[in-house]
């Protein structure tokens, strides 16, 4: 009888742990979606993107955020993680620039320069 009770307890704890892991993964996906949309909204306000550009840039931002989340969960040396995240960010910038046209490119470049200046002041 004790073995059955222990087995039932173990199974219920395992199921609870699995459901919490699923909920955590679902929350991470939602956070990535929201972060992607927030970044896109900011760029749209600045650059007045076309619907096609919005879709392409959302996919770029979303894909890079997913990759960065995966890198952050890897067991790597902190310096290696930082290098990978920097490369991913630079690739994102280049891909977004390839989607932009006309006056959008210099506006985006200026926006990036302002971000770097602002980050330098925060550090």
C-alpha positions as CSV (number, residue, x, y, z in Angstrom):
1,X,0.0,0.0,0.0
2,X,2.8,2.4,0.8
3,X,4.5,1.7,-2.5
4,X,1.3,2.6,-4.3
5,X,0.9,5.8,-2.4
6,X,4.6,6.7,-3.1
7,X,4.1,5.8,-6.8
8,X,1.0,8.0,-7.0
9,X,2.8,10.9,-5.3
10,X,5.8,10.6,-7.6
11,X,3.6,10.5,-10.7
12,X,1.6,13.6,-9.6
13,X,4.8,15.5,-8.8
14,X,6.2,14.6,-12.2
15,X,3.0,15.7,-14.0
16,X,3.0,18.9,-12.1
17,X,6.7,19.6,-13.0
18,X,6.0,18.8,-16.7
19,X,3.0,21.2,-16.8
20,X,5.0,24.0,-15.2
21,X,7.8,23.5,-17.8
22,X,5.2,23.7,-20.6
23,X,3.7,26.9,-19.1
24,X,7.2,28.4,-18.8
25,X,8.0,27.6,-22.5
26,X,4.6,29.1,-23.5
27,X,5.3,32.2,-21.5
28,X,8.8,32.5,-23.2
29,X,7.1,32.3,-26.6
30,X,4.6,35.0,-25.7
31,X,7.4,37.2,-24.4
32,X,9.4,36.8,-27.6
33,X,6.2,37.6,-29.6
34,X,5.6,40.7,-27.6
35,X,9.2,41.9,-27.7
36,X,9.2,41.4,-31.5
37,X,6.0,43.4,-31.9
38,X,7.3,46.2,-29.6
39,X,10.5,46.5,-31.5
40,X,8.6,46.5,-34.8
41,X,6.2,49.1,-33.6
42,X,9.1,51.4,-32.6
43,X,10.7,51.0,-36.0
44,X,7.3,51.5,-37.8
45,X,6.8,54.8,-35.9
46,X,10.2,55.9,-37.0
47,X,10.3,54.6,-40.6
48,X,6.7,54.3,-41.7
49,X,7.0,50.8,-43.0
50,X,4.9,49.2,-45.7
51,X,2.9,46.1,-44.7
52,X,5.3,44.0,-46.6
53,X,8.3,45.5,-44.8
54,X,6.5,45.1,-41.4
55,X,6.1,41.4,-42.1
56,X,9.7,40.9,-43.2
57,X,11.2,42.9,-40.3
58,X,8.9,41.1,-37.8
59,X,10.3,37.8,-39.1
60,X,13.9,39.0,-38.8
61,X,13.4,40.4,-35.3
62,X,11.5,37.3,-34.1
63,X,14.0,34.9,-35.6
64,X,17.0,36.7,-34.0
65,X,15.2,36.8,-30.6
66,X,14.6,33.1,-30.7
67,X,18.2,32.4,-31.7
68,X,19.5,34.7,-28.9
69,X,17.2,32.9,-26.4
70,X,18.7,29.6,-27.5
71,X,22.3,31.0,-27.1
72,X,21.6,32.3,-23.7
73,X,20.5,28.9,-22.5
74,X,23.6,27.1,-23.9
75,X,26.4,26.2,-21.7
76,X,29.1,28.4,-23.1
77,X,31.7,30.7,-21.8
78,X,30.2,34.2,-21.2
79,X,32.6,35.8,-23.7
80,X,31.6,33.3,-26.4
81,X,27.9,34.0,-25.7
82,X,28.5,37.7,-25.9
83,X,30.3,37.3,-29.3
84,X,27.5,35.2,-30.7
85,X,24.8,37.6,-29.5
86,X,26.8,40.5,-31.0
87,X,27.1,38.7,-34.3
88,X,23.4,37.9,-34.3
89,X,22.5,41.6,-33.6
90,X,24.8,42.8,-36.4
91,X,23.2,40.3,-38.8
92,X,19.8,41.5,-37.7
93,X,20.8,45.1,-38.4
94,X,22.1,44.2,-41.9
95,X,19.0,42.2,-42.7
96,X,16.7,45.0,-41.7
97,X,18.8,47.5,-43.7
98,X,18.3,45.2,-46.8
99,X,14.5,45.5,-46.4
100,X,14.5,49.3,-46.1
101,X,14.3,51.7,-49.0
102,X,15.1,55.3,-49.8
103,X,15.2,57.7,-46.8
104,X,14.4,54.8,-44.4
105,X,18.1,53.6,-44.4
106,X,19.7,56.8,-43.2
107,X,16.9,57.2,-40.6
108,X,17.6,53.7,-39.3
109,X,21.3,54.3,-39.3
110,X,20.8,57.5,-37.2
111,X,18.5,55.6,-34.9
112,X,21.2,53.0,-34.3
113,X,23.8,55.7,-33.7
114,X,21.5,57.3,-31.1
115,X,21.0,54.0,-29.4
116,X,24.8,53.4,-29.1
117,X,25.3,56.9,-27.7
118,X,22.5,56.4,-25.2
119,X,23.9,53.0,-24.1
120,X,27.3,54.6,-23.7
121,X,25.8,57.2,-21.3
122,X,24.1,54.5,-19.3
123,X,27.3,52.4,-18.8
